[in-house]
């Protein structure tokens, strides 16, 4: 699963029209639409605010809007940039300030696509992994062995709580969860317990 690393802004100029590309990290459609409306309110004098988003594990929630440009000349080229790069949980908005010279359908599609491509490049793309978040308790003498295993498994240790047992809060890739459970059972011989707190892409 891929998404953008950071939110960014870039601009290009084509025949005196200025196209400003902006990227937003969004995981809920309503929040993506709210970002568009906020931008629209902030830059009321812009000619168009065209956008597209992909949201969900496989980008299954996808929408675009031409915002008054000829049908298919703005939103679809922006969405295509997201699809081509397999990016999800991201919104791209391209704001146009009209420069007085008409670009034609082909020119518009190229300009919107190029502005979207530029801002996506500036945003960077990262691979997200499905992580299992676990809270595991171990007797003090077994903490070293657990920590060694977690280091070998490239797990993230989010924190430790010291009480009757040491409770370790950790994140491990979901595909290693079964292996961790087997190791933990061998390590503690049923003398302690762990709980799965959830799964999340990180």
C-alpha positions in Angstrom: 0.0 0.0 0.0 1.5 3.4 -1.1 0.7 6.9 0.0 2.4 10.3 0.0 5.2 11.0 2.5 4.2 14.7 3.1 1.8 17.4 1.9 3.3 19.7 -0.7 2.7 22.5 -3.2 4.1 23.2 -6.6 3.2 25.5 -9.6 3.6 25.5 -13.3 2.7 28.1 -15.9 1.2 27.4 -19.4 0.3 30.2 -21.8 -0.1 32.6 -18.9 -2.4 30.3 -16.9 -1.0 29.4 -13.5 -1.6 25.8 -12.2 -0.9 25.3 -8.5 -0.8 21.7 -7.4 -1.3 20.7 -3.8 -1.3 17.4 -2.1 -3.1 16.3 1.1 -3.0 13.2 3.2 -6.6 12.1 3.8 -8.1 8.7 4.8 -11.8 9.6 4.8 -13.7 11.0 1.8 -15.5 13.6 3.9 -12.2 15.0 5.1 -10.9 15.2 1.5 -13.9 17.2 0.4 -13.5 19.4 3.4 -9.9 20.2 2.4 -11.2 21.2 -1.1 -13.8 23.5 0.3 -11.3 25.1 2.7 -9.0 25.8 -0.2 -11.8 27.1 -2.3 -12.8 29.5 0.5 -9.2 30.6 1.0 -8.6 31.3 -2.7 -11.9 32.6 -4.0 -10.4 34.5 -6.9 -9.0 31.3 -8.5 -10.7 30.3 -11.8 -11.0 26.5 -11.0 -10.1 24.1 -8.1 -10.0 20.7 -9.8 -9.2 17.6 -7.8 -9.1 13.9 -7.4 -8.6 11.5 -4.5 -8.0 7.8 -3.9 -8.8 6.4 -0.5 -8.8 2.8 0.9 -6.5 -0.2 0.9 -6.6 -0.5 -2.9 -7.8 3.0 -3.7 -11.3 1.6 -4.1 -12.9 4.9 -3.1 -12.0 7.3 -5.9 -13.5 10.5 -7.1 -12.6 13.5 -9.2 -14.1 16.9 -10.2 -13.5 19.1 -13.2 -14.9 22.2 -11.4 -16.2 23.8 -14.5 -13.5 22.9 -16.9 -14.6 21.0 -20.0 -15.6 17.5 -19.0 -12.7 15.1 -18.6 -10.0 17.7 -19.0 -9.0 18.2 -15.4 -10.2 15.6 -12.8 -9.5 12.5 -14.8 -5.8 13.5 -15.6 -5.3 14.2 -11.9 -6.8 10.9 -10.9 -4.7 9.1 -13.5 -1.5 10.3 -11.8 -2.6 8.8 -8.5 -3.6 5.5 -10.2 -0.4 5.3 -12.3 1.6 5.6 -9.1 -0.7 3.3 -7.1 -1.1 5.9 -4.5 -4.0 5.9 -2.0 -5.2 7.9 1.0 -4.2 11.1 -0.9 -6.0 14.1 -2.4 -4.5 16.2 -5.2 -6.0 19.6 -6.0 -4.9 21.7 -9.0 -5.9 25.3 -8.8 -6.0 27.3 -12.0 -5.7 31.0 -12.4 -6.8 31.7 -16.0 -4.3 33.8 -18.0 -6.6 34.8 -20.9 -5.4 32.3 -23.5 -7.5 29.2 -24.1 -5.6 25.9 -24.0 -8.0 23.6 -25.7 -9.0 20.2 -24.3 -5.7 18.5 -25.0 -3.7 21.5 -23.5 -5.9 21.5 -20.4 -5.5 17.8 -19.8 -1.7 18.0 -20.2 -1.4 21.0 -17.9 -3.6 19.5 -15.1 -1.8 16.1 -15.5 1.6 17.8 -15.3 0.7 19.9 -12.3 -0.5 16.8 -10.5 2.6 14.8 -11.5 4.9 17.6 -10.2 3.2 17.9 -6.8 3.1 14.1 -6.3 6.9 14.0 -7.0 7.4 16.8 -4.5 5.2 14.9 -1.9 7.2 11.7 -2.2 5.8 8.2 -2.0 6.2 5.7 0.8 5.2 2.0 1.2 2.9 1.3 4.2 3.0 -2.1 5.9 0.1 -3.7 7.8 1.3 -3.8 11.4 -0.2 -5.7 14.3 -0.1 -3.8 17.6 0.5 -6.1 20.6 0.8 -5.8 24.3 2.8 -8.7 25.8 3.7 -9.4 29.4 6.8 -11.4 30.4 8.5 -12.2 33.7 11.6 -10.0 34.3 14.1 -12.8 33.6 12.6 -13.4 30.1 12.7 -9.7 29.0 16.2 -10.1 27.4 15.1 -13.0 25.2 11.9 -11.2 24.1 13.9 -8.0 23.2 16.4 -10.1 21.2 13.5 -11.7 19.3 11.9 -8.4 18.6 15.2 -7.0 17.3 15.6 -9.9 15.0 12.0 -9.6 13.8 12.5 -5.8 13.1 9.6 -5.1 15.4 9.0 -1.6 16.9 8.9 -1.3 20.7 6.5 1.5 21.6 6.9 1.3 25.3 7.4 -0.7 28.5 5.5 -0.8 31.8 7.1 -2.3 34.8 4.9 -4.0 37.4 4.5 -7.6 38.5 5.6 -8.4 34.9 7.2 -6.3 32.2 4.5 -5.3 29.7 5.9 -4.5 26.3 3.8 -2.6 23.8 5.1 -3.5 20.3 4.3 -3.4 16.6 5.2 -6.2 14.3 4.4 -6.8 10.6 1.1 -8.7 10.3 2.7 -11.5 8.3 5.0 -12.2 11.4 2.2 -12.2 13.9 1.8 -16.0 13.9 5.5 -16.5 14.4 5.5 -14.1 17.3 2.6 -15.9 18.9 4.4 -19.3 18.6 7.6 -17.8 20.0 5.8 -16.1 22.9 4.0 -19.4 23.8 7.4 -21.2 23.9 9.1 -18.4 25.8 6.5 -18.0 28.6 5.2 -21.6 28.8 1.8 -20.1 29.6 3.0 -18.1 32.6 2.1 -14.7 31.0 -0.3 -13.4 28.4 -0.5 -11.0 25.5 -3.3 -9.2 23.7 -3.7 -8.0 20.1 -4.7 -4.3 20.2 -5.4 -4.0 16.5 -4.0 -3.7 13.1 -3.1 -0.6 11.2 -1.1 0.5 8.1 2.1 2.3 9.2 
